Amino acid sequence: MDVKGVKPNNVIGIPTTLNDFFRYWVEFLGPLHHLTNREIDVITAFLRKRYVLSKSILDPKMLNKYLMNEDTKAEIREECGVSPAHFQVIMGKLRKSRIIVDGNIHPKFIPNIKDGDNFQLLLHFQIKDEVS
């Protein structure tokens, strides 16, 4: 429906920093994972670390291997202020939520950021029922 003769513009700009982008990304995907705030903190830290590492590690297998090694996990745990026991519980939840599959972050949860200062996400809603 038009508002005062102006057609809807379905592009919404969200100004952010690269650090905050990853948090927004995970929060936006909330309907797919239903994580707690602490769990979001951890996966956000993993995604941010993965992005940084991807600048110097170009082989995806090596990138995933390095991201999920014990030293990187310890770094993430410290950054998020999580005890080792609680971190293991969170990792279990990330596996149960299928965010981490076979020891790697599932590709659908990894934003495909190209060099530059923009990221675009296309949503395709397939609405099957009619509103009565």
N, C-alpha and C positions, 0 to 999 in steps of 0.2 A: 504494500500500500504506500502510496506517495504521501509525504508530509510536506504540505505547502508547495506542491508541484515539484519537489526534489526527489529523484529516485534514490533508493538506498545505495550506499556505497559500502560494500561488504569487505572493505579493507580497513583494518584497524592497526594503526601504528603503536608500538609499545616501546618507548625509549627505555633502554636498560644498559647495564655494563655487561661485559662478558661473564664476570663472576656471577651476577644475579641471573643471567639468562638461563643457566643450567637449572637453577632452583625453579624459575618460572616454568621451564620445560617440563620438569617432573611434576610440578603441581598441576599443570594443565592436563597432563595425562592421568590425573587422579582417578577418573572413572575406569581406567584399565588396570589399576593396581591396588587401590585402597590402602596405601601405606600410612603409617603414623608419621608425625613430624620428624622424629629421630631417624626413622628408616629413610625418609626423604633426604635428610641431611647426609646420610651415608651414601646413597646412590648418587646424589648431586655431587659429592666430593669425588666419587669414582668417575663420573662423566666429565667433570672439569679436568681431572688428572689425565684421563684418556685423551681429551682434546689437546692438552699441552704435550703429551708424549707423541701424539700423532704428527706433530711438527718435525720430529727427528726420527721416529721409527715408522718407516713407510710400509713395511710388511705387516699386514693385519694379524697374522698368526703370532709374530713376535710381539706386536703391540699388546695383544690380549694376554700373552704369556707374562710379559713384564708387568702389566696392569694388575694381574691377579697373583703376583708372587707375594711371599710373606712380608718382605720389606715394604712394599707398597701398601699392603693391607695394614701394617703397623702404622705407617704414616697417616693413612686415612683415619684409622681408629683414634690416633692422637689428635688429629685436626678436629675431629667431631667430638672429642672428649668422652669417648665411650670405653667402658671397661672391656677387657678381653672376653669375658663371659657374655656380656651383653652384645658385643660385636658378633659373636658366633650365633646368637639368637637372631640378630638382624640379618645376617647372611643367610640363615635358614629361611627367614621370611622372604627374602629376595629370591631365593630359589623356589620356594613354594608359590610365589606370585608369578613365577616364570619370567622374572626380569633378568635373573642369572640362570642360564641354561648351559649345561655341560661346562661349567666353570667360566663362562663368558657372559658379558652383558648381551642380552638378546638384541639383535640389530634394530628391531622396531622401536627400541627405547633410546637409540643413539641418534641424536640430531645430526643431519648431514650438513654441517657448516662448511661452506666454501670460504676461501679467503675473501675478505671484504667486511663490510659492516652491516650486512642485512641477512636475515634468515626468514624464509617464507615457509609457511605451513599451509597446506591445502586440506580442508576438511570436506569430506564427501558424505553427507548424511543420506542414507537410503531409507526414506520414510515409507513404510509399507501399509500403515493403516490410516483411515480417514478420521478426522476429528468430528464428533457428532454434536 
